[in-house]
Amino acid sequence: MKILSTAYTQAHAIRALQHLSKAVICNRIVPSEFHKMYNALMHLERYKERLNGIKPAAEYRIKKC
């Protein structure tokens, strides 16, 4: 697996927080593991984006002439 050194986008953070909030509501995550699970979900979101071939939001920006 290729390791990317780029930063996470806001879209990654939002999707990770959505997954995390659902898990907290369903009582599947203890509060002491919140930060560790958030980091793991950020990795997962970027990995899913690469698998599906979706371009990151930064590549969709229109360049001004």
N, C-alpha and C positions, 0 to 999 in steps of 0.2 A: 504494500500500500504506500502510495506517495504521501509524504508529509508536507503540508502546506504551511508556509510561514506568514501568510497574509492575515490581516485582522478579520475578525468576524463583523458581519454587517448588522445593521439594525434589524433587518428581516430575520436573521438567525436568532437574535436575542428575543424578539417577540414570539417567534414560534417555540423557542425553548421555554420561555416563561409560560406560554399557554399549556404546554405539556406538564410543566412543573406544577402549575396551579391546579390542574385536574388531579394530579397525583396527591397533592396535599389535601384537597377536598375529599378524596376517596380514602384518605388515611393510609396511604401506601409508603409515605416517606416520613421519617422522623426529622424534626427540625435541625438536629445536629449534622445531618448529611445534606442539608439544602445546598450549600456551596459546591460540594463535590458533585452532586447530581446536576446542578446548573452547568458546570463546566463540561460534564459528559454529554449533556443534551446539546450544548453548543457544537461540540465535535460531531454529534450525530446529525444535526441539521445541515452542517456544511457537507458532510459525507453524502447525505441523501440528495442534496442539490447536485453534487458531482455525478452521482449515479443516474439521475434523471436527465442530465444534460442541460439543466437550466443555467443560464448565464447569471452571474451575480449582478445585483442592481447597479453597481458601478459601471458595468459595461453597457448598460442601457442608456446612460446619459448622452444627450445630444451635445456635440461639440459646437460651440459658437464660433463663427468665422471672424 
